[in-house]
Amino acid sequence: MKKILLFFLIIIVFIALFSLVLALVHNTAMPIQIGEKVALIRVEGIILDSKKTIEEIRKYAKDSSVKAVVLRVDSPGGGVAPSQEIYDEIIKLKEKKKVVVSMGSIAASGGYYISSPADMIIANAGTLTGSIGVIMELPNFEGLMEKIGVKTVVIKSGRHKDMASAFRTMTAQERKILQDLLDDVHDQFITAVSEGRGMEYEEVKKLSDGRIFTGKKAMELGLVDELGNLNYAIKKAGELGGIEGEPRVVSSKKRIGFWDILSGNLPEELMKKGLTTVRLSYIFAP
C-alpha cells in the first residue's frame, strides 16, 4: 500500500513540475540563454496603450546580461500620451543600454516619435516614416439627425463642455480652441524629435507638416541613420553593446489562448479597438 501511495506521489510531483515549466515557457516565450544578449522589443500596429511595451523595456533595463535593445517599430502611430510615455521610457533605458530602432513597413507619426530618441535608427529603403503632425477627427451627425427627426438636449455647466459634440456644428471660437490645442501638441512632437535626434528645432519644423518619407529620403534628411533590415539592426546593436561575434537575441511574446478568449483576458489594445472616442493622435491616417 505504501509503495502505491509513494508511486502516485512521485507522479503528482512530476506533473506539477512539468506544468510549472510549461507555464513559465508560455508566459515568457523566452528561451533560457547564457551570456551577453540583445533584447528585441516589438511595437506593432496602432499605439493605443504603453503598458506592455514599458514593462518589457523595464525588464530588460534590469537584466545585466542584456547589453543592447532593438526596438522593432512597425506602426503608423497612435495616441499622443502612450507615444510620449514610451519615448520617456526609452530615454531612461539609454542611460543603461544602447538602443537601436529597426523600422519595418511603416514607422510614421507616433511610430517615429518613439523611435527618435534611439542611439541609432535603421530603416528599410521603402519604409514609410515621418508624418510629424497631430490629428483629431470629429464626426458630425447634425445633418443626419435633422433628416430622421431626432434632436439632442444638452445640459452643461461650462460654455465649451460639449465642444466636440457630434450633434451640432462647431463654432469658429471652438475651432480656434482645438486648433491651438493641436498646435501645442504638434510643438511637443517637434521638440521631442529635435532633442531625440540632436537636430535644430527649426530644421525639424521644416519637415513637420505631416508629410511622409521613404526610409531612403528620411536618411538624406537626417531622420534616419542607416538603411538595413532587422538582422542588420541586431548586429549593429550587438556592436554598440560591446558584444563580440553574433549576438544572442531574446524577446517576449504574449500568446492569446482559447482560455483567454473565453475568460475575456485579452490585450487592452484589442479591447479598445471597438471603442470610438475623441482622442488626440500622432498617427498617419490618410
Backbone torsions as a table, in degrees:
resi	resn	phi	psi	omega
1	MET	NA	-43.0	-179.4
2	LYS	-63.5	-37.8	-179.8
3	LYS	-65.5	-38.2	179.0
4	ILE	-65.7	-44.0	178.6
5	LEU	-62.8	-41.5	179.4
6	LEU	-63.5	-40.6	180.0
7	PHE	-61.6	-47.2	-180.0
8	PHE	-66.7	-33.7	178.1
9	LEU	-64.7	-42.7	178.5
10	ILE	-63.3	-41.8	179.0
11	ILE	-61.5	-43.5	-179.5
12	ILE	-63.5	-43.9	179.4
13	VAL	-62.8	-42.3	-180.0
14	PHE	-62.5	-44.9	179.1
15	ILE	-63.0	-40.5	179.6
16	ALA	-63.1	-44.2	179.6
17	LEU	-65.8	-41.4	179.6
18	PHE	-64.1	-41.5	178.3
19	SER	-64.2	-37.7	179.6
20	LEU	-64.6	-43.7	178.8
21	VAL	-62.2	-44.0	178.6
22	LEU	-62.1	-40.3	180.0
23	ALA	-64.2	-41.6	-179.9
24	LEU	-65.3	-42.5	179.1
25	VAL	-65.2	-40.7	-179.2
26	HIS	-65.3	-40.9	-175.8
27	ASN	-75.0	-36.1	-175.8
28	THR	-96.9	-28.3	-176.0
29	ALA	50.0	34.4	-177.5
30	MET	-123.3	124.8	175.4
31	PRO	-70.4	144.4	177.9
32	ILE	-75.3	117.4	-177.3
33	GLN	-127.6	149.3	-179.9
34	ILE	-112.9	140.9	178.2
35	GLY	108.7	-176.5	-177.8
36	GLU	-77.7	138.8	-171.5
37	LYS	-134.5	163.2	169.8
38	VAL	-112.3	128.2	179.2
39	ALA	-92.0	140.4	179.2
40	LEU	-114.3	119.7	177.8
41	ILE	-115.4	128.1	-178.6
42	ARG	-104.9	130.5	171.7
43	VAL	-118.5	104.4	-173.9
44	GLU	-125.7	143.1	179.4
45	GLY	81.0	-170.5	-178.1
46	ILE	-70.1	134.4	-179.6
47	ILE	-83.1	99.7	-179.7
48	LEU	-105.5	-24.5	-177.3
49	ASP	-149.0	145.8	-176.3
50	SER	-103.2	-7.1	-170.2
51	LYS	-55.7	-52.6	-176.2
52	LYS	-62.7	-43.8	-178.9
53	THR	-64.4	-42.8	179.9
54	ILE	-65.4	-38.3	177.3
55	GLU	-60.4	-42.2	178.5
56	GLU	-65.5	-44.4	-179.4
57	ILE	-59.3	-46.4	-178.5
58	ARG	-66.9	-35.4	179.0
59	LYS	-62.9	-46.8	-178.4
60	TYR	-74.0	-26.0	177.2
61	ALA	-64.1	-31.5	-179.1
62	LYS	-85.5	-15.9	-175.7
63	ASP	-83.3	109.7	-176.7
64	SER	-68.0	-20.1	-179.9
65	SER	-80.7	-15.4	177.5
66	VAL	-88.9	114.8	-175.9
67	LYS	-96.1	-18.6	179.5
68	ALA	-156.1	159.0	-178.7
69	VAL	-127.4	133.3	173.2
70	VAL	-105.6	122.9	176.4
71	LEU	-100.1	107.9	179.8
72	ARG	-88.2	110.7	-176.2
73	VAL	-107.5	120.4	175.0
74	ASP	-136.6	73.9	-169.9
75	SER	-148.0	141.7	174.8
76	PRO	-83.7	1.9	-177.8
77	GLY	107.0	-157.5	-178.2
78	GLY	168.2	-139.7	-177.1
79	GLY	-65.9	146.9	179.9
80	VAL	-64.6	-52.8	-175.7
81	ALA	-60.3	-49.8	179.0
82	PRO	-63.0	-33.3	176.5
83	SER	-64.5	-42.1	179.1
84	GLN	-67.5	-35.6	179.5
85	GLU	-66.7	-41.2	178.0
86	ILE	-67.1	-41.9	177.2
87	TYR	-54.9	-50.3	-178.7
88	ASP	-61.9	-37.1	-178.9
89	GLU	-70.2	-33.3	177.1
90	ILE	-68.0	-36.5	175.9
91	ILE	-59.0	-44.3	178.5
92	LYS	-66.0	-40.1	-180.0
93	LEU	-61.7	-36.9	-178.7
94	LYS	-62.8	-20.2	177.9
95	GLU	-70.7	-18.7	-176.6
96	LYS	-117.4	-31.5	-174.9
97	LYS	-134.9	161.1	170.5
98	LYS	-81.9	141.2	-177.5
99	VAL	-124.2	125.5	177.7
100	VAL	-121.0	133.2	175.9
101	VAL	-98.9	133.0	172.5
102	SER	-113.9	117.4	-178.8
103	MET	-91.5	134.4	178.5
104	GLY	-90.8	-134.2	-178.1
105	SER	-65.2	-37.6	-178.5
106	ILE	-147.1	135.3	174.6
107	ALA	-144.0	68.0	-172.2
108	ALA	-109.5	158.7	178.0
109	SER	51.3	-114.6	179.2
110	GLY	-60.7	-28.2	175.6
111	GLY	-64.6	-36.2	175.2
112	TYR	-77.2	-36.1	179.5
113	TYR	-53.3	-50.4	-177.0
114	ILE	-73.0	-17.7	179.7
115	SER	-82.6	-29.9	-167.8
116	SER	-58.9	-31.0	-178.7
117	PRO	-83.6	-0.1	-176.5
118	ALA	-64.2	157.0	176.6
119	ASP	-66.0	-31.5	179.3
120	MET	-150.4	138.0	175.9
121	ILE	-115.2	123.8	179.5
122	ILE	-119.3	125.5	-179.0
123	ALA	-123.8	161.0	169.2
124	ASN	-79.5	156.7	-178.7
125	ALA	-59.0	-33.7	-178.1
126	GLY	-98.5	8.1	176.1
127	THR	-59.1	139.5	172.8
128	LEU	-93.9	121.4	-177.8
129	THR	-142.2	-173.0	-175.5
130	GLY	86.2	-125.1	-177.0
131	SER	54.0	48.5	-179.4
132	ILE	-79.1	96.3	-177.2
133	GLY	-171.7	177.8	-178.0
134	VAL	-130.0	145.3	179.5
135	ILE	-137.3	143.6	173.1
136	MET	-134.6	120.8	-178.8
137	GLU	-108.5	125.3	-177.7
138	LEU	-123.9	112.3	178.1
139	PRO	-70.8	152.7	177.6
140	ASN	-132.0	117.0	-177.2
141	PHE	-107.2	15.3	-174.7
142	GLU	-58.0	-46.9	-179.3
143	GLY	-62.9	-41.2	179.1
144	LEU	-64.9	-42.7	-179.3
145	MET	-62.0	-37.4	178.8
146	GLU	-66.0	-39.6	-178.7
147	LYS	-65.0	-37.4	-177.3
148	ILE	-94.5	1.1	174.2
149	GLY	74.7	32.9	179.3
150	VAL	-113.0	132.4	177.7
151	LYS	-119.9	148.9	175.8
152	THR	-108.3	143.5	177.4
153	VAL	-111.6	123.1	-177.0
154	VAL	-113.9	127.4	174.1
155	ILE	-115.5	120.7	-174.3
156	LYS	-139.1	159.8	-179.5
157	SER	-109.4	-4.0	177.7
158	GLY	-133.0	143.3	-174.4
159	ARG	-56.0	-38.0	-174.5
160	HIS	-106.2	18.4	-175.8
161	LYS	-63.3	-31.7	179.6
162	ASP	-107.1	33.3	-173.7
163	MET	-57.9	-34.8	-177.8
164	ALA	-99.9	24.3	-177.8
165	SER	-61.6	139.0	178.5
166	ALA	-86.9	-0.2	-172.8
167	PHE	-108.6	8.5	175.4
168	ARG	-153.0	161.9	-179.9
169	THR	-75.3	139.8	179.4
170	MET	-72.7	138.7	177.7
171	THR	-81.2	164.9	179.8
172	ALA	-62.2	-38.4	179.8
173	GLN	-66.2	-41.1	179.3
174	GLU	-65.7	-39.7	177.9
175	ARG	-61.7	-40.0	179.1
176	LYS	-65.7	-40.5	179.0
177	ILE	-60.3	-46.0	-179.1
178	LEU	-69.1	-37.0	179.0
179	GLN	-65.5	-40.2	176.8
180	ASP	-62.0	-39.2	178.4
181	LEU	-62.7	-47.1	179.4
182	LEU	-64.6	-37.7	178.2
183	ASP	-62.9	-37.7	178.1
184	ASP	-63.4	-47.2	-179.3
185	VAL	-67.8	-34.9	176.2
186	HIS	-62.8	-42.4	177.9
187	ASP	-61.8	-37.5	176.8
188	GLN	-62.8	-38.4	178.0
189	PHE	-62.4	-50.3	-178.6
190	ILE	-60.0	-43.4	179.6
191	THR	-63.1	-41.6	-179.3
192	ALA	-63.0	-43.4	179.0
193	VAL	-66.8	-41.7	179.3
194	SER	-58.3	-46.8	-179.4
195	GLU	-72.6	-40.1	-178.6
196	GLY	-67.5	-39.0	-177.4
197	ARG	-94.4	-8.5	-178.5
198	GLY	69.4	35.0	179.5
199	MET	-108.0	157.0	176.5
200	GLU	-66.8	143.2	-178.7
201	TYR	-55.2	-48.2	-177.5
202	GLU	-64.6	-31.7	178.3
203	GLU	-65.9	-42.7	178.3
204	VAL	-69.6	-38.2	-177.6
205	LYS	-59.4	-35.8	179.2
206	LYS	-63.6	-24.7	-177.6
207	LEU	-99.2	5.0	-169.2
208	SER	-108.3	46.2	176.9
209	ASP	-103.6	16.3	176.8
210	GLY	92.3	-5.7	-177.0
211	ARG	-70.8	155.7	176.8
212	ILE	-104.2	157.5	179.5
213	PHE	-130.5	155.0	169.4
214	THR	-76.1	163.4	177.2
215	GLY	-59.0	-38.3	179.7
216	LYS	-62.1	-47.1	-179.6
217	LYS	-67.7	-38.7	179.8
218	ALA	-62.0	-35.6	177.6
219	MET	-66.5	-40.3	178.2
220	GLU	-62.7	-31.5	-177.6
221	LEU	-88.9	-5.8	178.8
222	GLY	90.5	7.4	179.1
223	LEU	-84.9	-17.7	179.6
224	VAL	-132.7	148.0	-177.0
225	ASP	-90.9	-46.6	-176.9
226	GLU	-144.5	165.4	175.6
227	LEU	-105.7	138.7	-179.7
228	GLY	169.8	169.3	-179.4
229	ASN	-93.8	-172.0	-177.4
230	LEU	-63.4	-42.3	179.9
231	ASN	-61.3	-38.2	177.7
232	TYR	-65.8	-39.9	178.7
233	ALA	-63.2	-40.6	178.3
234	ILE	-63.9	-41.7	178.3
235	LYS	-61.3	-46.0	179.3
236	LYS	-64.1	-38.1	178.4
237	ALA	-63.3	-41.0	177.6
238	GLY	-61.6	-41.6	178.2
239	GLU	-64.0	-45.1	179.5
240	LEU	-64.4	-31.5	-179.8
241	GLY	-84.5	-0.2	177.7
242	GLY	78.8	22.0	179.6
243	ILE	-88.2	128.3	178.7
244	GLU	-87.1	137.1	179.8
245	GLY	78.9	-165.1	-179.1
246	GLU	-75.9	122.9	-177.1
247	PRO	-72.5	148.1	172.5
248	ARG	-82.7	143.7	-174.9
249	VAL	-115.7	133.0	175.0
250	VAL	-122.2	146.3	177.8
251	SER	-154.9	160.0	178.2
252	SER	-114.4	142.8	176.7
253	LYS	-146.8	119.0	179.2
254	LYS	-80.5	120.6	177.2
255	ARG	-91.1	141.1	177.0
256	ILE	-100.3	113.9	-178.2
257	GLY	-98.8	174.4	-179.3
258	PHE	-61.7	-38.1	180.0
259	TRP	-66.1	-34.7	177.5
260	ASP	-61.3	-39.5	179.8
261	ILE	-67.3	-44.1	-179.1
262	LEU	-65.4	-39.0	-175.8
263	SER	-87.1	-6.7	-179.2
264	GLY	77.7	14.5	-179.1
265	ASN	-88.1	65.2	-177.9
266	LEU	-102.1	156.4	177.3
267	PRO	-56.4	146.7	-178.1
268	GLU	-60.0	-32.2	-179.3
269	GLU	-60.0	-41.8	-179.6
270	LEU	-69.8	-36.8	-178.7
271	MET	-68.0	-33.0	-174.8
272	LYS	-82.2	-20.2	-174.8
273	LYS	-61.6	-26.4	-179.1
274	GLY	-86.8	-1.7	-177.2
275	LEU	-97.9	132.0	177.9
276	THR	-104.4	117.3	179.1
277	THR	-138.7	162.7	174.4
278	VAL	-85.3	122.2	-179.3
279	ARG	-148.6	151.8	174.0
280	LEU	-79.7	139.3	-176.5
281	SER	-136.7	136.2	164.3
282	TYR	-95.2	86.4	-174.7
283	ILE	-145.2	142.2	174.2
284	PHE	-86.2	107.6	-175.7
285	ALA	-133.2	82.7	-178.0
286	PRO	-69.0	NA	NA
